[in-house]
Amino acid sequence: MNPVFPELSSLSRAEKLQLVEDLWDEIAATPAALPVLDWQKQELARRKAEYLQNPAIGNSWEDVKARISQRHG
């Protein structure tokens, strides 16, 4: 139980999920306020360089969507 928000324990699972979604939407509304850390930038640069050297290692968006749909409907 969270001592700051003890009423959270009384919420249903659906209400908790809705709260998480609402919080995420609020955070995502201002993406500039979420800094990208240096290690994240380095990892993205590494992956991009790897892909540019060998595009065959990547998957198309269509393939990714199809794989997700197969797994989760």
Backbone atoms as SQL, in Angstrom:
CREATE TABLE atoms (id INTEGER PRIMARY KEY, chain TEXT, resi INTEGER, resn TEXT, atom TEXT, x REAL, y REAL, z REAL);
INSERT INTO atoms VALUES
  (1, 'A', 1, 'MET', 'N', 0.844, -1.174, 0.000),
  (2, 'A', 1, 'MET', 'CA', 0.000, 0.000, 0.000),
  (3, 'A', 1, 'MET', 'C', 0.892, 1.241, 0.000),
  (4, 'A', 2, 'ASN', 'N', 0.496, 2.225, -0.777),
  (5, 'A', 2, 'ASN', 'CA', 1.234, 3.470, -0.883),
  (6, 'A', 2, 'ASN', 'C', 0.784, 4.420, 0.223),
  (7, 'A', 3, 'PRO', 'N', 1.693, 4.801, 1.130),
  (8, 'A', 3, 'PRO', 'CA', 1.291, 5.677, 2.240),
  (9, 'A', 3, 'PRO', 'C', 0.875, 7.068, 1.786),
  (10, 'A', 4, 'VAL', 'N', 1.293, 7.495, 0.598),
  (11, 'A', 4, 'VAL', 'CA', 0.918, 8.821, 0.110),
  (12, 'A', 4, 'VAL', 'C', -0.514, 8.808, -0.429),
  (13, 'A', 5, 'PHE', 'N', -0.893, 7.710, -1.065),
  (14, 'A', 5, 'PHE', 'CA', -2.225, 7.567, -1.639),
  (15, 'A', 5, 'PHE', 'C', -2.860, 6.264, -1.167),
  (16, 'A', 6, 'PRO', 'N', -3.229, 6.160, 0.098),
  (17, 'A', 6, 'PRO', 'CA', -3.775, 4.898, 0.613),
  (18, 'A', 6, 'PRO', 'C', -5.067, 4.482, -0.081),
  (19, 'A', 7, 'GLU', 'N', -5.782, 5.444, -0.659),
  (20, 'A', 7, 'GLU', 'CA', -7.040, 5.112, -1.329),
  (21, 'A', 7, 'GLU', 'C', -6.828, 4.301, -2.607),
  (22, 'A', 8, 'LEU', 'N', -5.598, 4.234, -3.103),
  (23, 'A', 8, 'LEU', 'CA', -5.318, 3.425, -4.299),
  (24, 'A', 8, 'LEU', 'C', -5.675, 1.964, -4.082),
  (25, 'A', 9, 'SER', 'N', -5.485, 1.476, -2.888),
  (26, 'A', 9, 'SER', 'CA', -5.759, 0.061, -2.627),
  (27, 'A', 9, 'SER', 'C', -7.250, -0.263, -2.740),
  (28, 'A', 10, 'SER', 'N', -8.094, 0.743, -2.658),
  (29, 'A', 10, 'SER', 'CA', -9.532, 0.486, -2.756),
  (30, 'A', 10, 'SER', 'C', -10.039, 0.526, -4.198),
  (31, 'A', 11, 'LEU', 'N', -9.186, 0.923, -5.139),
  (32, 'A', 11, 'LEU', 'CA', -9.612, 0.977, -6.541),
  (33, 'A', 11, 'LEU', 'C', -9.654, -0.419, -7.140),
  (34, 'A', 12, 'SER', 'N', -10.575, -0.606, -8.077),
  (35, 'A', 12, 'SER', 'CA', -10.622, -1.873, -8.811),
  (36, 'A', 12, 'SER', 'C', -9.454, -1.918, -9.787),
  (37, 'A', 13, 'ARG', 'N', -9.192, -3.093, -10.313),
  (38, 'A', 13, 'ARG', 'CA', -8.112, -3.227, -11.296),
  (39, 'A', 13, 'ARG', 'C', -8.373, -2.331, -12.507),
  (40, 'A', 14, 'ALA', 'N', -9.610, -2.285, -12.974),
  (41, 'A', 14, 'ALA', 'CA', -9.955, -1.440, -14.123),
  (42, 'A', 14, 'ALA', 'C', -9.717, 0.036, -13.811),
  (43, 'A', 15, 'GLU', 'N', -10.068, 0.447, -12.605),
  (44, 'A', 15, 'GLU', 'CA', -9.854, 1.841, -12.206),
  (45, 'A', 15, 'GLU', 'C', -8.364, 2.158, -12.118),
  (46, 'A', 16, 'LYS', 'N', -7.589, 1.223, -11.623),
  (47, 'A', 16, 'LYS', 'CA', -6.136, 1.428, -11.544),
  (48, 'A', 16, 'LYS', 'C', -5.533, 1.540, -12.930),
  (49, 'A', 17, 'LEU', 'N', -5.976, 0.683, -13.838),
  (50, 'A', 17, 'LEU', 'CA', -5.469, 0.744, -15.209),
  (51, 'A', 17, 'LEU', 'C', -5.852, 2.064, -15.871),
  (52, 'A', 18, 'GLN', 'N', -7.076, 2.518, -15.626),
  (53, 'A', 18, 'GLN', 'CA', -7.503, 3.803, -16.181),
  (54, 'A', 18, 'GLN', 'C', -6.662, 4.940, -15.615),
  (55, 'A', 19, 'LEU', 'N', -6.349, 4.867, -14.335),
  (56, 'A', 19, 'LEU', 'CA', -5.503, 5.883, -13.709),
  (57, 'A', 19, 'LEU', 'C', -4.115, 5.902, -14.342),
  (58, 'A', 20, 'VAL', 'N', -3.553, 4.732, -14.558),
  (59, 'A', 20, 'VAL', 'CA', -2.234, 4.646, -15.196),
  (60, 'A', 20, 'VAL', 'C', -2.293, 5.244, -16.600),
  (61, 'A', 21, 'GLU', 'N', -3.348, 4.898, -17.334),
  (62, 'A', 21, 'GLU', 'CA', -3.499, 5.435, -18.691),
  (63, 'A', 21, 'GLU', 'C', -3.619, 6.954, -18.660),
  (64, 'A', 22, 'ASP', 'N', -4.418, 7.473, -17.743),
  (65, 'A', 22, 'ASP', 'CA', -4.583, 8.923, -17.627),
  (66, 'A', 22, 'ASP', 'C', -3.271, 9.608, -17.261),
  (67, 'A', 23, 'LEU', 'N', -2.531, 8.994, -16.333),
  (68, 'A', 23, 'LEU', 'CA', -1.231, 9.562, -15.954),
  (69, 'A', 23, 'LEU', 'C', -0.271, 9.560, -17.143),
  (70, 'A', 24, 'TRP', 'N', -0.247, 8.441, -17.869),
  (71, 'A', 24, 'TRP', 'CA', 0.656, 8.354, -19.027),
  (72, 'A', 24, 'TRP', 'C', 0.282, 9.396, -20.078),
  (73, 'A', 25, 'ASP', 'N', -1.022, 9.565, -20.345),
  (74, 'A', 25, 'ASP', 'CA', -1.455, 10.567, -21.318),
  (75, 'A', 25, 'ASP', 'C', -1.017, 11.958, -20.894),
  (76, 'A', 26, 'GLU', 'N', -1.093, 12.233, -19.602),
  (77, 'A', 26, 'GLU', 'CA', -0.675, 13.535, -19.091),
  (78, 'A', 26, 'GLU', 'C', 0.830, 13.736, -19.284),
  (79, 'A', 27, 'ILE', 'N', 1.611, 12.705, -19.002),
  (80, 'A', 27, 'ILE', 'CA', 3.069, 12.783, -19.185),
  (81, 'A', 27, 'ILE', 'C', 3.410, 12.937, -20.662),
  (82, 'A', 28, 'ALA', 'N', 2.747, 12.159, -21.513),
  (83, 'A', 28, 'ALA', 'CA', 3.041, 12.167, -22.946),
  (84, 'A', 28, 'ALA', 'C', 2.618, 13.469, -23.625),
  (85, 'A', 29, 'ALA', 'N', 1.752, 14.231, -22.988),
  (86, 'A', 29, 'ALA', 'CA', 1.282, 15.481, -23.580),
  (87, 'A', 29, 'ALA', 'C', 2.395, 16.518, -23.701),
  (88, 'A', 30, 'THR', 'N', 3.451, 16.361, -22.914),
  (89, 'A', 30, 'THR', 'CA', 4.585, 17.300, -22.977),
  (90, 'A', 30, 'THR', 'C', 5.888, 16.514, -23.148),
  (91, 'A', 31, 'PRO', 'N', 6.112, 15.951, -24.348),
  (92, 'A', 31, 'PRO', 'CA', 7.293, 15.111, -24.554),
  (93, 'A', 31, 'PRO', 'C', 8.616, 15.850, -24.339),
  (94, 'A', 32, 'ALA', 'N', 8.632, 17.148, -24.546),
  (95, 'A', 32, 'ALA', 'CA', 9.871, 17.893, -24.356),
  (96, 'A', 32, 'ALA', 'C', 10.307, 17.895, -22.893),
  (97, 'A', 33, 'ALA', 'N', 9.378, 17.644, -21.992),
  (98, 'A', 33, 'ALA', 'CA', 9.703, 17.621, -20.572),
  (99, 'A', 33, 'ALA', 'C', 10.365, 16.313, -20.154),
  (100, 'A', 34, 'LEU', 'N', 10.387, 15.329, -21.058),
  (101, 'A', 34, 'LEU', 'CA', 11.020, 14.044, -20.769),
  (102, 'A', 34, 'LEU', 'C', 12.364, 13.989, -21.476),
  (103, 'A', 35, 'PRO', 'N', 13.426, 14.207, -20.759),
  (104, 'A', 35, 'PRO', 'CA', 14.728, 14.229, -21.408),
  (105, 'A', 35, 'PRO', 'C', 15.143, 12.830, -21.876),
  (106, 'A', 36, 'VAL', 'N', 15.868, 12.810, -22.988),
  (107, 'A', 36, 'VAL', 'CA', 16.480, 11.574, -23.459),
  (108, 'A', 36, 'VAL', 'C', 17.889, 11.555, -22.875),
  (109, 'A', 37, 'LEU', 'N', 18.186, 10.528, -22.117),
  (110, 'A', 37, 'LEU', 'CA', 19.477, 10.441, -21.432),
  (111, 'A', 37, 'LEU', 'C', 20.593, 10.119, -22.420),
  (112, 'A', 38, 'ASP', 'N', 21.814, 10.478, -22.057),
  (113, 'A', 38, 'ASP', 'CA', 22.952, 10.259, -22.948),
  (114, 'A', 38, 'ASP', 'C', 23.103, 8.796, -23.323),
  (115, 'A', 39, 'TRP', 'N', 22.920, 7.869, -22.367),
  (116, 'A', 39, 'TRP', 'CA', 23.080, 6.455, -22.694),
  (117, 'A', 39, 'TRP', 'C', 22.005, 5.995, -23.674),
  (118, 'A', 40, 'GLN', 'N', 20.819, 6.613, -23.611),
  (119, 'A', 40, 'GLN', 'CA', 19.757, 6.272, -24.552),
  (120, 'A', 40, 'GLN', 'C', 20.098, 6.775, -25.953),
  (121, 'A', 41, 'LYS', 'N', 20.632, 7.990, -26.032),
  (122, 'A', 41, 'LYS', 'CA', 21.053, 8.534, -27.327),
  (123, 'A', 41, 'LYS', 'C', 22.153, 7.677, -27.937),
  (124, 'A', 42, 'GLN', 'N', 23.092, 7.247, -27.111),
  (125, 'A', 42, 'GLN', 'CA', 24.180, 6.397, -27.604),
  (126, 'A', 42, 'GLN', 'C', 23.654, 5.063, -28.119),
  (127, 'A', 43, 'GLU', 'N', 22.716, 4.486, -27.405),
  (128, 'A', 43, 'GLU', 'CA', 22.144, 3.206, -27.835),
  (129, 'A', 43, 'GLU', 'C', 21.367, 3.364, -29.137),
  (130, 'A', 44, 'LEU', 'N', 20.608, 4.436, -29.270),
  (131, 'A', 44, 'LEU', 'CA', 19.891, 4.682, -30.513),
  (132, 'A', 44, 'LEU', 'C', 20.856, 4.884, -31.676),
  (133, 'A', 45, 'ALA', 'N', 21.932, 5.625, -31.448),
  (134, 'A', 45, 'ALA', 'CA', 22.934, 5.835, -32.492),
  (135, 'A', 45, 'ALA', 'C', 23.601, 4.519, -32.882),
  (136, 'A', 46, 'ARG', 'N', 23.887, 3.670, -31.896),
  (137, 'A', 46, 'ARG', 'CA', 24.503, 2.374, -32.176),
  (138, 'A', 46, 'ARG', 'C', 23.584, 1.509, -33.024),
  (139, 'A', 47, 'ARG', 'N', 22.314, 1.473, -32.646),
  (140, 'A', 47, 'ARG', 'CA', 21.352, 0.656, -33.384),
  (141, 'A', 47, 'ARG', 'C', 21.147, 1.180, -34.801),
  (142, 'A', 48, 'LYS', 'N', 21.107, 2.499, -34.939),
  (143, 'A', 48, 'LYS', 'CA', 20.944, 3.083, -36.272),
  (144, 'A', 48, 'LYS', 'C', 22.141, 2.747, -37.150),
  (145, 'A', 49, 'ALA', 'N', 23.336, 2.879, -36.605),
  (146, 'A', 49, 'ALA', 'CA', 24.542, 2.558, -37.374),
  (147, 'A', 49, 'ALA', 'C', 24.553, 1.094, -37.777),
  (148, 'A', 50, 'GLU', 'N', 24.161, 0.221, -36.856),
  (149, 'A', 50, 'GLU', 'CA', 24.114, -1.210, -37.147),
  (150, 'A', 50, 'GLU', 'C', 23.108, -1.493, -38.263),
  (151, 'A', 51, 'TYR', 'N', 21.962, -0.839, -38.197),
  (152, 'A', 51, 'TYR', 'CA', 20.939, -1.034, -39.224),
  (153, 'A', 51, 'TYR', 'C', 21.419, -0.507, -40.572),
  (154, 'A', 52, 'LEU', 'N', 22.053, 0.654, -40.575),
  (155, 'A', 52, 'LEU', 'CA', 22.525, 1.229, -41.838),
  (156, 'A', 52, 'LEU', 'C', 23.584, 0.348, -42.491),
  (157, 'A', 53, 'GLN', 'N', 24.392, -0.339, -41.685),
  (158, 'A', 53, 'GLN', 'CA', 25.394, -1.253, -42.225),
  (159, 'A', 53, 'GLN', 'C', 24.758, -2.531, -42.759),
  (160, 'A', 54, 'ASN', 'N', 23.642, -2.947, -42.166),
  (161, 'A', 54, 'ASN', 'CA', 23.010, -4.192, -42.558),
  (162, 'A', 54, 'ASN', 'C', 21.494, -4.075, -42.391),
  (163, 'A', 55, 'PRO', 'N', 20.798, -3.461, -43.373),
  (164, 'A', 55, 'PRO', 'CA', 19.354, -3.272, -43.259),
  (165, 'A', 55, 'PRO', 'C', 18.560, -4.577, -43.136),
  (166, 'A', 56, 'ALA', 'N', 19.141, -5.685, -43.517),
  (167, 'A', 56, 'ALA', 'CA', 18.439, -6.967, -43.441),
  (168, 'A', 56, 'ALA', 'C', 18.183, -7.395, -41.999),
  (169, 'A', 57, 'ILE', 'N', 18.890, -6.801, -41.036),
  (170, 'A', 57, 'ILE', 'CA', 18.683, -7.191, -39.636),
  (171, 'A', 57, 'ILE', 'C', 17.394, -6.615, -39.065),
  (172, 'A', 58, 'GLY', 'N', 16.827, -5.621, -39.751),
  (173, 'A', 58, 'GLY', 'CA', 15.611, -4.979, -39.250),
  (174, 'A', 58, 'GLY', 'C', 14.356, -5.662, -39.746),
  (175, 'A', 59, 'ASN', 'N', 13.233, -5.256, -39.199),
  (176, 'A', 59, 'ASN', 'CA', 11.918, -5.753, -39.606),
  (177, 'A', 59, 'ASN', 'C', 11.079, -4.579, -40.073),
  (178, 'A', 60, 'SER', 'N', 10.256, -4.824, -41.082),
  (179, 'A', 60, 'SER', 'CA', 9.358, -3.765, -41.533),
  (180, 'A', 60, 'SER', 'C', 8.258, -3.570, -40.502),
  (181, 'A', 61, 'TRP', 'N', 7.650, -2.384, -40.534),
  (182, 'A', 61, 'TRP', 'CA', 6.558, -2.105, -39.623),
  (183, 'A', 61, 'TRP', 'C', 5.407, -3.085, -39.864),
  (184, 'A', 62, 'GLU', 'N', 5.171, -3.433, -41.117),
  (185, 'A', 62, 'GLU', 'CA', 4.114, -4.386, -41.439),
  (186, 'A', 62, 'GLU', 'C', 4.378, -5.742, -40.781),
  (187, 'A', 63, 'ASP', 'N', 5.640, -6.203, -40.825),
  (188, 'A', 63, 'ASP', 'CA', 5.988, -7.482, -40.191),
  (189, 'A', 63, 'ASP', 'C', 5.810, -7.422, -38.677),
  (190, 'A', 64, 'VAL', 'N', 6.202, -6.313, -38.094),
  (191, 'A', 64, 'VAL', 'CA', 6.069, -6.160, -36.643),
  (192, 'A', 64, 'VAL', 'C', 4.593, -6.172, -36.246),
  (193, 'A', 65, 'LYS', 'N', 3.769, -5.418, -36.975),
  (194, 'A', 65, 'LYS', 'CA', 2.328, -5.386, -36.671),
  (195, 'A', 65, 'LYS', 'C', 1.717, -6.771, -36.810),
  (196, 'A', 66, 'ALA', 'N', 2.095, -7.504, -37.866),
  (197, 'A', 66, 'ALA', 'CA', 1.546, -8.838, -38.092),
  (198, 'A', 66, 'ALA', 'C', 1.947, -9.772, -36.952),
  (199, 'A', 67, 'ARG', 'N', 3.196, -9.695, -36.498),
  (200, 'A', 67, 'ARG', 'CA', 3.657, -10.546, -35.403),
  (201, 'A', 67, 'ARG', 'C', 2.912, -10.226, -34.106),
  (202, 'A', 68, 'ILE', 'N', 2.688, -8.971, -33.844),
  (203, 'A', 68, 'ILE', 'CA', 1.945, -8.566, -32.645),
  (204, 'A', 68, 'ILE', 'C', 0.501, -9.059, -32.742),
  (205, 'A', 69, 'SER', 'N', -0.106, -8.900, -33.908),
  (206, 'A', 69, 'SER', 'CA', -1.485, -9.356, -34.085),
  (207, 'A', 69, 'SER', 'C', -1.613, -10.854, -33.907),
  (208, 'A', 70, 'GLN', 'N', -0.639, -11.602, -34.397),
  (209, 'A', 70, 'GLN', 'CA', -0.672, -13.051, -34.238),
  (210, 'A', 70, 'GLN', 'C', -0.583, -13.453, -32.768),
  (211, 'A', 71, 'ARG', 'N', 0.242, -12.747, -32.022),
  (212, 'A', 71, 'ARG', 'CA', 0.427, -13.083, -30.610),
  (213, 'A', 71, 'ARG', 'C', -0.742, -12.639, -29.741),
  (214, 'A', 72, 'HIS', 'N', -1.298, -11.477, -30.068),
  (215, 'A', 72, 'HIS', 'CA', -2.257, -10.866, -29.149),
  (216, 'A', 72, 'HIS', 'C', -3.626, -10.589, -29.765),
  (217, 'A', 73, 'GLY', 'N', -3.774, -10.940, -31.024),
  (218, 'A', 73, 'GLY', 'CA', -5.092, -10.754, -31.659),
  (219, 'A', 73, 'GLY', 'C', -5.319, -9.362, -32.023);
